[in-house]
Amino acid sequence: MTAAVYAGGAFLAMSLNGAWLLIFVKWFRPERWTLGKELIVMVYQFFCIGLTIWLINHLRGTLGPEDASFGKSFFLAIAIGILPYMIATFGRHNYLLRHHLKEVAAFNVQLKGLQAQKEEQVFAQPVSGYLTIPRLDQVIDVNDFLFAESKGNNLVIQVCLNNRLQQYTLRSTLNDFARANAHIDPLFRCHRSFIINLDKVLQVQGNAAGYQVLLHPDLAPVVVARSSVPAFKKLLAGSR
């Protein structure tokens, strides 16, 4: 009976999560999920369980003076619940990994189809033009551009010219770069810190955290933010 009381109380406390999911739909959307939100939810869940245990003990009068603090109930909730929580989290991440890998396979099939179409279009001309970068003396052709990355107060431009990687660093922001080159179709802001050239995507990769794109064999993959995934899917489907 005692175990049922505690389990029932913990279940009611945890069921409040369902209410938060309905009230704050946008905040809990999967594509907007972050590690910070994961930690907030974890602390909230253990807090609810600890509070439930503490209240039940007080109502039943089973707390001695040495066990009356909420801190001990909170610690007990963590000690009891951390293993089930880790198992549930591992299961969810394993599901996300399989889901992302399945979508990555579809992405790469689409990507190969687009590349094949470009090769068949003998008379098709590549995108012409140059990037607008006011503080950079070097002129960069759009077809040589791989990606731009925001690093602190600097903007890093990565290009591949005549099969050789070149990097330029200047004092600027990614927002300024995006505004100055908004008219160039292949450019896509896949993350708050990255703008990539979609025509240079060689492969899409994925893990439990999300997706990355490979733009050059000698460079690390670039992260695609969850909020950018829907637009990224449409672009890979050839709707741009």
N, C-alpha and C positions, 0 to 999 in steps of 0.2 A: 504493500500500500504506500509506504514512504517513497519508494522508487518511482511509483506511478505519479505521485504528487509532484515530485521534482521534475520528472520527464514531461509531464503535462504543462507545468509552468514554463519550462524552457521552450516547449513547442509553441505555446501561445506568444511568448516573447519573440521568438524567431519569425513567427508568422507575420509580425509587423513589417518585415521586409517586403512582403507582398504588397502592402499598402503603399510603401515608398516607391515601389516599382510602378504603381498606377498613378501616383501623384506627380513624381518627377520622371516622366517617361524619357525626356530628352537627355537628362543627366545620366541615366542608366543605359542609354543606347550602346550596343557593343562596339560600334565604330568610334565612339568617343571615350572608350574605357582607357584608363591609365593605371600605372602602378600605384600612384597616390590614392586614387579612388579605391583600389583593391585594399590598401592598408586601412583606409577610413572605414570601409564596410566591415573589415575583420575586427577592428577595435570596437565598433558599434555592436557587433554580434556578441562578442565576449562580455561587453558592458551589460547588455540586456540579460544575458544568462546569469552573470554575477549578481545583478540587481534582483533578479527573480529568486535566486537562491537565498539572498540576504533577507528579502521580504517574507518568504515562506518560513524561514527559521524564526524570524521575529514574531510572526503571527502564531506559530506553533509553540513559541516560548522555549525553543531548544538551544538558544545561544547562551553560552556562559559569558561572564564579563571579559574573558580573554579572547573570545571569538566574536565580539559584537561589532567589530569594525567592518565596513564595506570592503576595505582593501583585501581582507582575507577571503571574502566570498568571491571577489574578482579574481584573485590568484587561483582559487579553487576551480573557477570556471575555465581559466586558461589551462590549468594542469589537466583537467578532465577532457576539455574539448579540443585541445590543439591537435591531437592525433586524428580524430575524425575530420577536423577541418582540413588538415593537410591531405588526407585521403580524398576528400571531396574536391579539393582544389586541383590535385594531381589528375583526377578523373576528368575534370573540366578542361584542363590544359591539354590532356591527351586527345580529347574530342576536338578541341580547336586545332591542334596540330594536324590531325587527320583531315579535318575539313579544309584547312588552308592548303595542304598538300594536294588535295583533290582539285581545288580551284586553280592552284598553280599549274597543274597539268593541263587544265582547260585553257588557261592564259597562254601557255607556251604553244599550244596547238593553234590558237588564234594568231599569235605572233608569227609563227612560221607561215601561216596562210597570207598574212599581210606582206611579209617579206617576199613570198613567192609572187604575189600580185605585182609588187614593185619591179621585180626582175623581169616579168613578162611585159610590162609596159615600156617597150623599147624607146618610145618617143617621149616618155614622161620626163620632165625636167625636175631636178631637185629644187627644194625651196631656196630661193635666191634672196640675198640681202645680208646685212651686217648688223651685229648687235649694237645697241646704243649704250655705251658705257662712258659717261662724260670724263671720269677721272683716270681713264686708261688710255695711254698713248697708242697701244697696239690695237690694230683693227682686227676684229674677229668675225669671220664668216660664220653664218648660222650653221652651215653644214660641218664645221669643225668643232662646234660647241657640244660639250657633253653635259655638264651641269654647273650650277652656281650654288655655293654653300655659304651660309651665314655662320661666321665664327667670331663671337663677341662683337666688337665694333668693326670688324673687317668682313670683306666679301671676297671669297675665293672662287675664281673662275677656272674651271678645268676644261681644256680643249685637247683635241688630237689632230695635229697638223702633220700631214705627210707620214702618217703612221707613227708619229712620235708624240708622247704626252707632254703637255706644257701647262704650267700652272701660273696664274697671275693673282696677286693679292693686293687689294686696294682698300682705302678707307671709304666704305659705303655700306648701304644696307640692302637686304634682299628685297624689301618693299620698293625701294627706289629702282632697283633692277627690273622688278616685275612691272612697274608702271611704265618705264621707258620702253619696254619690249612687249607690251601687251598685244600688239598687232601681229606678232609672230606666232603662227598656229602651232608648230610642233612643241613649243615650250609649255610645260605643265608643272604647276606647283604641287608636288606630291607630298610635301611636308612643310611645316613652318620654317624649316631651315634649309630646304632644298628646292630648286627649280631644275627640272631635267629636260633634255631634248628627247621627246618620245621616239623620234626617228633613229635614235642611237641605242634603244633598248635591245640588248642581245638575249636576255633571259629573265624570267620572273622566278624568284625564289620565295620560299615561305617557311615559317615555323609557327610555334604556338602563339607568339606575340603578334604576328601579322605577315606582311609581305615586304620584299625588297626587290629592287631591279638592278640587274647587272648591265652597266653601260660600256665597260671596257674590261678585258681579261686581267689587266694588271691593276685594276682599282677595286676597292671594296664596294660591295653592293650598297645602294642608296635606299633608305627606308621609305616606305609608302605609309603615311599616316592613315589610321583607320577611318578618319573623316573624309579622306580623299579616295578611298577604295571604290565607292560607287561610280564616281566620275572616271576613275582609272579604268574600270571595267568597260564603261561605254566607249572610251577612247580606243581601247584595245579591240573592241568589237568593230572598229572601223567607222564610227559615227562622227568622227571629227572632220 
